């Protein structure tokens, strides 16, 4: 997992850097003294978690945070600040706020929450002789064909691996994924429309809906509409 720490005060960077290191987990940690440097690095390196100071010279944390929040997949952003009155302005951008001075106890608590938010968003699949991490939020659907699984992503790309539908269903055991046919499992967040016989996804693909799967599909889709799953 890649973590970025961005602050215009080196001593504040050092504090969070040491806190991260003390957790002894396999993180790649990068530090930045300006928001513009972070944004430039983000163009070529995705950061799963970003600790971002608000009060920096132009561009400030809010401005860069708004830009980063528009990426897909979206990084988890934790704002750091000397004044929590900024929290209202950061609503919708930040996952959490940390008020300076930041204690290691508070930091570890927020880090655990951030990991819970990040890790379920990725799944490991076997691609040849390597393990590949894919973002589950970017998967529109996957299908089984000739003992292979083909993933269809929101950016129109695909990934084919040798695996079974049964195994992939266990890997993608998330509320937003539902198997609607023996050969298809879809991400409910990408449903455009449906009939009793088929579900049309946002990429235009029409996927058959088996009679046996109609009830579970309808229940799960209704739950999504009500906002009880994500």
Secondary structure, 3 states (H helix, E strand, C coil): CEEEEECCCHHHHHHHHHHHHHCCCCCEEEEECCHHHHHHHHCCCCCCEEEEECCCCCCCHHHHHHHHCCCCCCCEEEEEECCHHHHCCCCCCCCEEEECCCCHHHHHHHHHHHHHHHHCCEEEEEECCEEEEEEHHHEEEEEEECCEEEEEECCCCEEEEECCHHHHHHHCCCCCEEEEECCEEEEHHHEEEECCCEEEECCCCEEECCHHHHHHHHHHHHHHHHCCCC
